[in-house]
Amino acid sequence: MPGLFIGTGFSGHGFGIGPAAGKLMADLVANDTPLVDPYMFRLSRFSDGTKIVIDASF
Ligand SMILES: Cc1cc2nc3c(=O)[nH]c(=O)nc-3n(C[C@H](O)[C@H](O)[C@H](O)COP(=O)(O)OP(=O)(O)OC[C@H]3O[C@@H](n4cnc5c(N)ncnc54)[C@H](O)[C@@H]3O)c2cc1C
């Protein structure tokens, strides 16, 4: 749905990553350059057939 942004699924880590996730969400909503590449967090990763990997290099 165009214009719908979802920031969820933090499970037991939402306090720790909440500030950075909030900044990323704000960047996406405002169409600013995002803090980090949001590609790995896309919702379609659960359905597009790509392998889900964690990039811990940043
Ligand atoms: C016991 C426990 C320990 C934790 N310990 C840690 C920790 O040590 N470190 C850490 O980083 N994270 C921890 N977490 C995880 C962290 O608390 C969550 O990841 C974080 O609170 C999620 O934030 P959120 O804003 O996404 O959701 P939430 O904090 O769940 O906020 C959602 C809000 O939406 C409201 N809401 C829901 N439905 C509606 C509706 N229909 N209309 C209006 N309002 C609605 C709810 O009342 C709530 O206020 C812990 C969680 C638990 C349960």
The ligand as a Gaussian input file, in Angstrom:
#p B3LYP/6-31G(d) Opt

LIG

0 1
 C        9.583000      -8.411000      29.483000
 C       10.254000      -7.665000      28.362000
 C       11.598000      -7.297000      28.484000
 C       12.232000      -6.606000      27.464000
 N       13.539000      -6.243000      27.598000
 C       14.158000      -5.579000      26.629000
 C       15.525000      -5.180000      26.782000
 O       16.185000      -5.441000      27.790000
 N       16.104000      -4.504000      25.773000
 C       15.444000      -4.209000      24.625000
 O       16.051000      -3.594000      23.724000
 N       14.136000      -4.552000      24.447000
 C       13.491000      -5.232000      25.432000
 N       12.188000      -5.616000      25.272000
 C       11.530000      -5.334000      24.004000
 C       10.956000      -3.936000      23.930000
 O       10.184000      -3.676000      25.089000
 C       10.075000      -3.872000      22.680000
 O       10.779000      -4.354000      21.542000
 C        9.642000      -2.441000      22.426000
 O        8.941000      -1.954000      23.546000
 C        8.743000      -2.404000      21.197000
 O        8.366000      -1.064000      21.019000
 P        7.193000      -0.688000      20.065000
 O        7.021000       0.796000      20.194000
 O        7.435000      -1.260000      18.702000
 O        5.906000      -1.464000      20.632000
 P        5.205000      -1.344000      22.053000
 O        6.175000      -0.869000      23.112000
 O        4.496000      -2.649000      22.242000
 O        4.160000      -0.167000      21.824000
 C        2.963000      -0.376000      21.098000
 C        1.954000       0.575000      21.663000
 O        0.792000       0.566000      20.821000
 C       -0.348000       0.514000      21.666000
 N       -1.424000      -0.064000      20.878000
 C       -1.586000      -1.351000      20.474000
 N       -2.703000      -1.500000      19.752000
 C       -3.249000      -0.267000      19.685000
 C       -4.440000       0.231000      19.073000
 N       -5.267000      -0.538000      18.361000
 N       -4.692000       1.549000      19.199000
 C       -3.855000       2.364000      19.889000
 N       -2.715000       1.936000      20.500000
 C       -2.426000       0.644000      20.378000
 C        0.075000      -0.312000      22.868000
 O       -0.749000      -0.046000      23.978000
 C        1.502000       0.197000      23.090000
 O        1.576000       1.338000      23.914000
 C       11.525000      -6.284000      26.283000
 C       10.166000      -6.662000      26.173000
 C        9.551000      -7.344000      27.191000
 C        8.081000      -7.735000      27.050000

